[in-house]
């Protein structure tokens, strides 16, 4: 399995193939549509992320010392963004999640190309993933 940093490098490389931001948005949409839909049983108010303009549900499960994330959004670009976060953080230990900043976000130019509300939503998704990791870590 690739390290968490190698996965971020892969994402950066994949996005650097595209100069044009319309192409990068299309890549995000494609990534979102490739993601497995979240089962309706997890689309609950408890799993809704606060601070997102669109609706984003995040399900976290702790199995054998690793956190596994699944998510869904009603907005295609947001679904693509959350799929990148899942690619980086899912299947990792709580410590790996807590110790790793999503540097790919800035490296691919996502930060400056998102509207302020989407940017806030992105920060809310990262914060929620780290909160789950912290909760699982303290639970042991």
C-alpha angles and dihedrals in degrees: 000000000000118000120253089253093050090053090052089049090052091052091049091049092048092053094043088066086074122064096178118077092217087062091048091051088050090052089052090050091049091050090050093051091049091056117103110252117251115249113253091240088070096048092094132135088250090062096046112109114232116227099035119121091212123044114271124178119196123192119191125190127184113217126167094342095311132104117230119197131198124177146174135194134188090223118074098216091046090049088055092050093049090047089058091050090050090049089055102038109027117100092022132120118258089251093053090051094046093046097048124082114201094246091167089073092069095031093060092044095247094135096059095040097054124087113249091256092051089046090054089048091052091052089048091053092050091046091050092050090050091047090054090049091051092048092050091045093053091044089052 
